[in-house]
């Protein structure tokens, strides 16, 4: 059986993330590109406004969910 990484099945998210989304990988590379930075950090995300895994709307904070259409979303300038 061939080895494959679990990231091989992940969908690449299109569009900008919320300006308040933070991750460990972002602080290592200085950017938040889910395709290029998939191997960096542990995937743990938090909201910079709440400092928690829950956003201001009490929804879970992660890259697929923190994008346009969410009540608390703010576009990157």
Biopython code that builds the backbone (N, CA, C, O; Angstrom):
import numpy as np
from Bio.PDB.StructureBuilder import StructureBuilder

atoms = [
    (1, "UNK", "N", (0.845, -1.182, 0.000)),
    (1, "UNK", "CA", (0.000, 0.000, 0.000)),
    (1, "UNK", "C", (0.890, 1.245, 0.000)),
    (1, "UNK", "O", (1.800, 1.371, 0.820)),
    (2, "UNK", "N", (0.622, 2.130, -0.901)),
    (2, "UNK", "CA", (1.425, 3.359, -1.025)),
    (2, "UNK", "C", (1.064, 4.336, 0.085)),
    (2, "UNK", "O", (-0.081, 4.411, 0.532)),
    (3, "UNK", "N", (2.069, 5.075, 0.512)),
    (3, "UNK", "CA", (1.874, 6.105, 1.537)),
    (3, "UNK", "C", (1.344, 7.374, 0.893)),
    (3, "UNK", "O", (1.820, 7.784, -0.165)),
    (4, "UNK", "N", (0.354, 8.002, 1.533)),
    (4, "UNK", "CA", (-0.040, 9.334, 1.089)),
    (4, "UNK", "C", (-0.333, 10.193, 2.298)),
    (4, "UNK", "O", (-0.795, 9.707, 3.330)),
    (5, "UNK", "N", (-0.059, 11.466, 2.155)),
    (5, "UNK", "CA", (-0.289, 12.414, 3.241)),
    (5, "UNK", "C", (-1.760, 12.804, 3.253)),
    (5, "UNK", "O", (-2.407, 12.857, 2.207)),
    (6, "UNK", "N", (-2.280, 13.073, 4.435)),
    (6, "UNK", "CA", (-3.680, 13.488, 4.535)),
    (6, "UNK", "C", (-3.919, 14.812, 3.819)),
    (6, "UNK", "O", (-5.052, 15.094, 3.428)),
    (7, "UNK", "N", (-2.881, 15.636, 3.634)),
    (7, "UNK", "CA", (-3.042, 16.910, 2.942)),
    (7, "UNK", "C", (-3.272, 16.715, 1.446)),
    (7, "UNK", "O", (-3.671, 17.655, 0.758)),
    (8, "UNK", "N", (-3.025, 15.510, 0.933)),
    (8, "UNK", "CA", (-3.270, 15.245, -0.476)),
    (8, "UNK", "C", (-4.757, 15.328, -0.808)),
    (8, "UNK", "O", (-5.114, 15.558, -1.963)),
    (9, "UNK", "N", (-5.621, 15.146, 0.173)),
    (9, "UNK", "CA", (-7.060, 15.162, -0.040)),
    (9, "UNK", "C", (-7.696, 16.519, 0.236)),
    (9, "UNK", "O", (-8.886, 16.702, -0.018)),
    (10, "UNK", "N", (-6.923, 17.472, 0.751)),
    (10, "UNK", "CA", (-7.484, 18.762, 1.121)),
    (10, "UNK", "C", (-7.794, 19.616, -0.094)),
    (10, "UNK", "O", (-7.029, 19.658, -1.058)),
    (11, "UNK", "N", (-8.929, 20.295, -0.031)),
    (11, "UNK", "CA", (-9.320, 21.210, -1.095)),
    (11, "UNK", "C", (-8.578, 22.535, -0.906)),
    (11, "UNK", "O", (-8.480, 23.041, 0.212)),
    (12, "UNK", "N", (-8.064, 23.085, -1.985)),
    (12, "UNK", "CA", (-7.399, 24.384, -1.912)),
    (12, "UNK", "C", (-8.475, 25.458, -1.880)),
    (12, "UNK", "O", (-9.322, 25.530, -2.771)),
    (13, "UNK", "N", (-8.434, 26.290, -0.851)),
    (13, "UNK", "CA", (-9.431, 27.330, -0.665)),
    (13, "UNK", "C", (-9.083, 28.520, -1.548)),
    (13, "UNK", "O", (-7.952, 29.006, -1.534)),
    (14, "UNK", "N", (-10.052, 28.980, -2.307)),
    (14, "UNK", "CA", (-9.858, 30.147, -3.162)),
    (14, "UNK", "C", (-10.422, 31.378, -2.457)),
    (14, "UNK", "O", (-11.345, 31.268, -1.650)),
    (15, "UNK", "N", (-9.877, 32.528, -2.759)),
    (15, "UNK", "CA", (-10.357, 33.776, -2.178)),
    (15, "UNK", "C", (-9.621, 34.117, -0.904)),
    (15, "UNK", "O", (-9.036, 33.249, -0.257)),
    (16, "UNK", "N", (-9.654, 35.390, -0.549)),
    (16, "UNK", "CA", (-8.918, 35.842, 0.636)),
    (16, "UNK", "C", (-9.575, 35.404, 1.940)),
    (16, "UNK", "O", (-10.798, 35.305, 2.038)),
    (17, "UNK", "N", (-8.747, 35.150, 2.924)),
    (17, "UNK", "CA", (-9.238, 34.812, 4.261)),
    (17, "UNK", "C", (-9.549, 36.103, 5.005)),
    (17, "UNK", "O", (-9.159, 37.187, 4.571)),
    (18, "UNK", "N", (-10.240, 35.987, 6.104)),
    (18, "UNK", "CA", (-10.540, 37.129, 6.971)),
    (18, "UNK", "C", (-9.236, 37.717, 7.506)),
    (18, "UNK", "O", (-8.283, 36.990, 7.785)),
    (19, "UNK", "N", (-9.208, 39.016, 7.643)),
    (19, "UNK", "CA", (-8.008, 39.697, 8.138)),
    (19, "UNK", "C", (-7.673, 39.283, 9.574)),
    (19, "UNK", "O", (-6.530, 39.438, 10.005)),
    (20, "UNK", "N", (-8.636, 38.767, 10.309)),
    (20, "UNK", "CA", (-8.431, 38.399, 11.707)),
    (20, "UNK", "C", (-8.018, 36.943, 11.910)),
    (20, "UNK", "O", (-7.736, 36.540, 13.038)),
    (21, "UNK", "N", (-7.976, 36.146, 10.839)),
    (21, "UNK", "CA", (-7.581, 34.739, 10.940)),
    (21, "UNK", "C", (-6.077, 34.638, 11.193)),
    (21, "UNK", "O", (-5.283, 35.282, 10.508)),
    (22, "UNK", "N", (-5.698, 33.839, 12.166)),
    (22, "UNK", "CA", (-4.291, 33.638, 12.511)),
    (22, "UNK", "C", (-3.992, 32.146, 12.610)),
    (22, "UNK", "O", (-4.863, 31.342, 12.940)),
    (23, "UNK", "N", (-2.736, 31.791, 12.314)),
    (23, "UNK", "CA", (-2.279, 30.412, 12.471)),
    (23, "UNK", "C", (-0.796, 30.422, 12.813)),
    (23, "UNK", "O", (-0.107, 31.418, 12.592)),
    (24, "UNK", "N", (-0.315, 29.325, 13.345)),
    (24, "UNK", "CA", (1.107, 29.222, 13.672)),
    (24, "UNK", "C", (1.960, 29.313, 12.415)),
    (24, "UNK", "O", (2.995, 29.978, 12.421)),
    (25, "UNK", "N", (1.545, 28.661, 11.347)),
    (25, "UNK", "CA", (2.289, 28.693, 10.099)),
    (25, "UNK", "C", (2.441, 30.091, 9.546)),
    (25, "UNK", "O", (3.448, 30.403, 8.912)),
    (26, "UNK", "N", (1.459, 30.931, 9.778)),
    (26, "UNK", "CA", (1.496, 32.311, 9.312)),
    (26, "UNK", "C", (2.648, 33.082, 9.952)),
    (26, "UNK", "O", (3.263, 33.931, 9.306)),
    (27, "UNK", "N", (2.939, 32.795, 11.200)),
    (27, "UNK", "CA", (4.020, 33.491, 11.896)),
    (27, "UNK", "C", (5.397, 32.965, 11.499)),
    (27, "UNK", "O", (6.400, 33.657, 11.670)),
    (28, "UNK", "N", (5.444, 31.761, 10.977)),
    (28, "UNK", "CA", (6.714, 31.191, 10.531)),
    (28, "UNK", "C", (7.071, 31.714, 9.143)),
    (28, "UNK", "O", (8.221, 32.080, 8.897)),
    (29, "UNK", "N", (6.089, 31.754, 8.226)),
    (29, "UNK", "CA", (6.357, 32.142, 6.844)),
    (29, "UNK", "C", (6.077, 33.614, 6.566)),
    (29, "UNK", "O", (6.656, 34.179, 5.638)),
    (30, "UNK", "N", (5.210, 34.246, 7.340)),
    (30, "UNK", "CA", (4.840, 35.633, 7.099)),
    (30, "UNK", "C", (3.725, 35.794, 6.097)),
    (30, "UNK", "O", (3.424, 36.914, 5.682)),
    (31, "UNK", "N", (3.102, 34.693, 5.697)),
    (31, "UNK", "CA", (1.981, 34.765, 4.765)),
    (31, "UNK", "C", (0.981, 33.666, 5.091)),
    (31, "UNK", "O", (1.302, 32.717, 5.806)),
    (32, "UNK", "N", (-0.225, 33.797, 4.566)),
    (32, "UNK", "CA", (-1.266, 32.802, 4.819)),
    (32, "UNK", "C", (-1.728, 32.232, 3.494)),
    (32, "UNK", "O", (-2.794, 32.592, 2.994)),
    (33, "UNK", "N", (-0.933, 31.348, 2.928)),
    (33, "UNK", "CA", (-1.279, 30.677, 1.687)),
    (33, "UNK", "C", (-1.487, 29.209, 2.003)),
    (33, "UNK", "O", (-0.517, 28.481, 2.213)),
    (34, "UNK", "N", (-2.742, 28.755, 2.040)),
    (34, "UNK", "CA", (-3.012, 27.375, 2.465)),
    (34, "UNK", "C", (-2.408, 26.318, 1.565)),
    (34, "UNK", "O", (-2.170, 25.196, 2.013)),
    (35, "UNK", "N", (-2.151, 26.647, 0.297)),
    (35, "UNK", "CA", (-1.562, 25.664, -0.602)),
    (35, "UNK", "C", (-0.065, 25.517, -0.335)),
    (35, "UNK", "O", (0.432, 24.400, -0.188)),
    (36, "UNK", "N", (0.644, 26.625, -0.273)),
    (36, "UNK", "CA", (2.085, 26.565, -0.072)),
    (36, "UNK", "C", (2.468, 26.277, 1.377)),
    (36, "UNK", "O", (3.511, 25.674, 1.628)),
    (37, "UNK", "N", (1.644, 26.696, 2.328)),
    (37, "UNK", "CA", (1.980, 26.565, 3.744)),
    (37, "UNK", "C", (1.332, 25.354, 4.408)),
    (37, "UNK", "O", (1.288, 25.283, 5.636)),
    (38, "UNK", "N", (0.832, 24.410, 3.634)),
    (38, "UNK", "CA", (0.114, 23.268, 4.199)),
    (38, "UNK", "C", (0.981, 22.432, 5.134)),
    (38, "UNK", "O", (0.465, 21.818, 6.067)),
    (39, "UNK", "N", (2.286, 22.401, 4.897)),
    (39, "UNK", "CA", (3.176, 21.580, 5.695)),
    (39, "UNK", "C", (3.696, 22.300, 6.942)),
    (39, "UNK", "O", (4.344, 21.677, 7.783)),
    (40, "UNK", "N", (3.424, 23.595, 7.073)),
    (40, "UNK", "CA", (3.990, 24.388, 8.157)),
    (40, "UNK", "C", (2.945, 24.593, 9.247)),
    (40, "UNK", "O", (1.788, 24.898, 8.958)),
    (41, "UNK", "N", (3.354, 24.425, 10.489)),
    (41, "UNK", "CA", (2.430, 24.572, 11.609)),
    (41, "UNK", "C", (1.604, 23.313, 11.792)),
    (41, "UNK", "O", (1.797, 22.314, 11.099)),
    (42, "UNK", "N", (0.688, 23.381, 12.730)),
    (42, "UNK", "CA", (-0.131, 22.210, 13.026)),
    (42, "UNK", "C", (-1.570, 22.349, 12.534)),
    (42, "UNK", "O", (-2.401, 21.486, 12.813)),
    (43, "UNK", "N", (-1.871, 23.414, 11.812)),
    (43, "UNK", "CA", (-3.213, 23.623, 11.299)),
    (43, "UNK", "C", (-4.134, 24.321, 12.275)),
    (43, "UNK", "O", (-5.275, 24.638, 11.938)),
    (44, "UNK", "N", (-3.651, 24.561, 13.478)),
    (44, "UNK", "CA", (-4.460, 25.228, 14.492)),
    (44, "UNK", "C", (-4.635, 26.703, 14.133)),
    (44, "UNK", "O", (-3.654, 27.395, 13.862)),
    (45, "UNK", "N", (-5.873, 27.183, 14.129)),
    (45, "UNK", "CA", (-6.181, 28.573, 13.812)),
    (45, "UNK", "C", (-6.943, 29.214, 14.961)),
    (45, "UNK", "O", (-7.580, 28.533, 15.765)),
    (46, "UNK", "N", (-6.864, 30.533, 15.021)),
    (46, "UNK", "CA", (-7.643, 31.288, 16.001)),
    (46, "UNK", "C", (-8.013, 32.640, 15.406)),
    (46, "UNK", "O", (-7.446, 33.070, 14.402)),
    (47, "UNK", "N", (-8.964, 33.293, 16.039)),
    (47, "UNK", "CA", (-9.419, 34.611, 15.615)),
    (47, "UNK", "C", (-8.658, 35.663, 16.425)),
    (47, "UNK", "O", (-8.589, 35.579, 17.651)),
    (48, "UNK", "N", (-8.097, 36.639, 15.742)),
    (48, "UNK", "CA", (-7.343, 37.682, 16.418)),
    (48, "UNK", "C", (-8.260, 38.616, 17.225)),
    (48, "UNK", "O", (-7.803, 39.273, 18.161)),
    (49, "UNK", "N", (-9.539, 38.675, 16.867)),
    (49, "UNK", "CA", (-10.484, 39.521, 17.612)),
    (49, "UNK", "C", (-10.871, 38.887, 18.940)),
    (49, "UNK", "O", (-10.959, 39.573, 19.958)),
    (50, "UNK", "N", (-11.104, 37.571, 18.930)),
    (50, "UNK", "CA", (-11.557, 36.894, 20.146)),
    (50, "UNK", "C", (-10.428, 36.178, 20.885)),
    (50, "UNK", "O", (-10.576, 35.816, 22.052)),
    (51, "UNK", "N", (-9.291, 35.973, 20.199)),
    (51, "UNK", "CA", (-8.170, 35.210, 20.756)),
    (51, "UNK", "C", (-8.604, 33.800, 21.151)),
    (51, "UNK", "O", (-8.176, 33.265, 22.174)),
    (52, "UNK", "N", (-9.462, 33.211, 20.321)),
    (52, "UNK", "CA", (-10.072, 31.924, 20.630)),
    (52, "UNK", "C", (-10.315, 31.165, 19.329)),
    (52, "UNK", "O", (-10.157, 31.718, 18.241)),
    (53, "UNK", "N", (-10.701, 29.886, 19.448)),
    (53, "UNK", "CA", (-11.051, 29.088, 18.280)),
    (53, "UNK", "C", (-12.466, 29.380, 17.811)),
    (53, "UNK", "O", (-12.901, 28.859, 16.784)),
    (54, "UNK", "N", (-13.184, 30.207, 18.552)),
    (54, "UNK", "CA", (-14.511, 30.653, 18.154)),
    (54, "UNK", "C", (-14.442, 32.127, 17.760)),
    (54, "UNK", "O", (-13.819, 32.934, 18.450)),
    (55, "UNK", "N", (-15.082, 32.465, 16.657)),
    (55, "UNK", "CA", (-15.104, 33.846, 16.199)),
    (55, "UNK", "C", (-16.145, 34.668, 16.957)),
    (55, "UNK", "O", (-16.834, 34.143, 17.832)),
    (56, "UNK", "N", (-16.261, 35.944, 16.626)),
    (56, "UNK", "CA", (-17.241, 36.825, 17.269)),
    (56, "UNK", "C", (-18.683, 36.353, 17.084)),
    (56, "UNK", "O", (-19.561, 36.697, 17.876)),
    (57, "UNK", "N", (-18.920, 35.570, 16.041)),
    (57, "UNK", "CA", (-20.265, 35.027, 15.787)),
    (57, "UNK", "C", (-20.451, 33.646, 16.409)),
    (57, "UNK", "O", (-21.430, 32.961, 16.114)),
    (58, "UNK", "N", (-19.521, 33.234, 17.267)),
    (58, "UNK", "CA", (-19.529, 31.925, 17.942)),
    (58, "UNK", "C", (-19.373, 30.746, 16.990)),
    (58, "UNK", "O", (-19.678, 29.610, 17.354)),
    (59, "UNK", "N", (-18.901, 31.008, 15.775)),
    (59, "UNK", "CA", (-18.624, 29.943, 14.818)),
    (59, "UNK", "C", (-17.168, 29.516, 14.904)),
    (59, "UNK", "O", (-16.312, 30.285, 15.342)),
    (60, "UNK", "N", (-16.890, 28.288, 14.484)),
    (60, "UNK", "CA", (-15.539, 27.743, 14.506)),
    (60, "UNK", "C", (-14.625, 28.533, 13.570)),
    (60, "UNK", "O", (-15.034, 28.920, 12.475)),
    (61, "UNK", "N", (-13.397, 28.767, 14.001)),
    (61, "UNK", "CA", (-12.409, 29.499, 13.212)),
    (61, "UNK", "C", (-11.495, 28.505, 12.513)),
    (61, "UNK", "O", (-10.802, 27.730, 13.172)),
    (62, "UNK", "N", (-11.487, 28.521, 11.183)),
    (62, "UNK", "CA", (-10.527, 27.781, 10.379)),
    (62, "UNK", "C", (-10.532, 28.363, 8.974)),
    (62, "UNK", "O", (-11.414, 29.147, 8.628)),
    (63, "UNK", "N", (-9.569, 27.990, 8.178)),
    (63, "UNK", "CA", (-9.394, 28.615, 6.862)),
    (63, "UNK", "C", (-10.607, 28.461, 5.949)),
    (63, "UNK", "O", (-10.987, 29.440, 5.307)),
    (64, "UNK", "N", (-11.232, 27.299, 5.853)),
    (64, "UNK", "CA", (-12.386, 27.186, 4.952)),
    (64, "UNK", "C", (-13.597, 28.029, 5.384)),
    (64, "UNK", "O", (-14.394, 28.436, 4.539)),
    (65, "UNK", "N", (-13.739, 28.292, 6.670)),
    (65, "UNK", "CA", (-14.928, 29.001, 7.132)),
    (65, "UNK", "C", (-14.744, 30.511, 7.260)),
    (65, "UNK", "O", (-15.729, 31.249, 7.228)),
    (66, "UNK", "N", (-13.527, 30.982, 7.402)),
    (66, "UNK", "CA", (-13.273, 32.413, 7.617)),
    (66, "UNK", "C", (-13.050, 33.118, 6.292)),
    (66, "UNK", "O", (-11.939, 33.549, 5.983)),
    (67, "UNK", "N", (-14.110, 33.232, 5.515)),
    (67, "UNK", "CA", (-14.045, 33.904, 4.230)),
    (67, "UNK", "C", (-15.335, 34.671, 3.978)),
    (67, "UNK", "O", (-16.260, 34.627, 4.789)),
    (68, "UNK", "N", (-15.394, 35.375, 2.849)),
    (68, "UNK", "CA", (-16.536, 36.224, 2.521)),
    (68, "UNK", "C", (-17.854, 35.467, 2.698)),
    (68, "UNK", "O", (-17.959, 34.291, 2.351)),
    (69, "UNK", "N", (-18.837, 36.146, 3.233)),
    (69, "UNK", "CA", (-20.137, 35.541, 3.472)),
    (69, "UNK", "C", (-20.392, 35.297, 4.946)),
    (69, "UNK", "O", (-21.541, 35.166, 5.367)),
    (70, "UNK", "N", (-19.347, 35.235, 5.719)),
    (70, "UNK", "CA", (-19.502, 35.060, 7.158)),
    (70, "UNK", "C", (-19.775, 36.419, 7.803)),
    (70, "UNK", "O", (-19.194, 37.429, 7.407)),
    (71, "UNK", "N", (-20.641, 36.433, 8.774)),
    (71, "UNK", "CA", (-21.088, 37.673, 9.435)),
    (71, "UNK", "C", (-19.942, 38.545, 9.952)),
    (71, "UNK", "O", (-20.002, 39.768, 9.829)),
    (72, "UNK", "N", (-18.916, 37.948, 10.519)),
    (72, "UNK", "CA", (-17.821, 38.694, 11.133)),
    (72, "UNK", "C", (-16.630, 38.904, 10.200)),
    (72, "UNK", "O", (-15.626, 39.487, 10.610)),
    (73, "UNK", "N", (-16.725, 38.441, 8.955)),
    (73, "UNK", "CA", (-15.620, 38.526, 7.986)),
    (73, "UNK", "C", (-15.244, 39.976, 7.687)),
    (73, "UNK", "O", (-16.109, 40.831, 7.494)),
    (74, "UNK", "N", (-13.936, 40.232, 7.652)),
    (74, "UNK", "CA", (-13.415, 41.525, 7.207)),
    (74, "UNK", "C", (-12.350, 41.257, 6.160)),
    (74, "UNK", "O", (-11.432, 40.466, 6.379)),
    (75, "UNK", "N", (-12.478, 41.918, 5.028)),
    (75, "UNK", "CA", (-11.544, 41.722, 3.926)),
    (75, "UNK", "C", (-10.181, 42.319, 4.255)),
    (75, "UNK", "O", (-10.082, 43.329, 4.952)),
    (76, "UNK", "N", (-9.142, 41.685, 3.747)),
    (76, "UNK", "CA", (-7.789, 42.187, 3.888)),
    (76, "UNK", "C", (-7.679, 43.443, 3.026)),
    (76, "UNK", "O", (-8.129, 43.456, 1.880)),
    (77, "UNK", "N", (-7.094, 44.477, 3.569)),
    (77, "UNK", "CA", (-6.997, 45.748, 2.825)),
    (77, "UNK", "C", (-6.048, 45.669, 1.681)),
    (77, "UNK", "O", (-5.860, 46.653, 0.965)),
]
sb = StructureBuilder()
sb.init_structure("model")
sb.init_model(0)
sb.init_chain("A")
sb.init_seg("    ")
for serial, (resi, resn, name, xyz) in enumerate(atoms, 1):
    if name == "N":
        sb.init_residue(resn, " ", resi, " ")
    sb.init_atom(name, np.array(xyz, "f"), 0.0, 1.0, " ", f" {name:<3s}", serial, name[0])
structure = sb.get_structure()
